[in-house]
Amino acid sequence: MPKMKTNSGAKKRFALTGSGKIKRKHAFKSHILTKKSKKRKRNLTKTGLVNKADLNSIKTLLALK
């Protein structure tokens, strides 16, 4: 069976941590920023972790599973 290809879009958006969790960036931080508060924009800058419900599908896209 051939090797599984990594999804190009997913490899740009997600990163693996040392403990095996998957990091992600928040959405809604690219444009129309004038109406959003400073606090909201600051919190969107920080990275988050992928939800447990989405973990299997993202691991498949990253060819980790």
C-alpha positions in Angstrom: 0.0 0.0 0.0 1.4 3.5 -0.9 2.3 6.1 1.7 -0.5 8.5 2.7 -0.1 12.1 1.6 -0.3 14.9 4.1 -3.0 17.5 3.3 -1.2 20.7 2.3 -3.7 23.0 3.9 -3.7 21.2 7.2 0.1 21.1 7.5 0.1 24.9 7.2 -2.6 25.4 9.8 -1.7 22.8 12.5 1.4 22.0 14.5 2.3 19.1 16.7 3.4 19.8 20.3 6.0 17.7 22.1 3.4 15.8 24.1 1.5 14.9 20.9 -1.3 17.4 21.1 -2.2 19.5 18.0 -1.9 23.3 18.2 -4.1 25.6 16.1 -4.7 29.3 15.6 -8.0 31.1 16.3 -10.2 32.2 13.5 -11.6 35.7 12.9 -8.3 37.6 13.2 -7.6 38.4 9.5 -9.8 41.4 8.6 -12.7 43.7 9.8 -10.7 44.3 13.0 -11.9 47.8 13.7 -15.2 46.7 15.3 -13.5 44.1 17.6 -12.3 45.1 21.0 -8.6 45.1 21.9 -9.2 42.3 24.4 -10.9 40.2 21.8 -8.1 40.6 19.3 -5.5 39.9 21.9 -7.2 36.7 22.9 -7.5 35.6 19.3 -3.7 36.0 18.8 -3.0 33.2 21.3 -2.9 29.6 20.1 -5.3 26.9 21.2 -5.5 23.2 21.1 -7.6 21.1 18.8 -10.8 19.8 20.4 -11.0 16.1 21.2 -14.0 15.7 18.8 -11.9 16.9 15.8 -8.6 15.2 16.7 -9.1 12.0 14.7 -10.0 13.8 11.4 -7.1 16.2 11.7 -4.7 13.4 12.5 -5.9 11.8 9.3 -5.3 14.9 7.3 -1.7 15.2 8.8 -1.1 11.5 8.0 -0.5 10.7 11.6 -3.1 8.0 11.7 
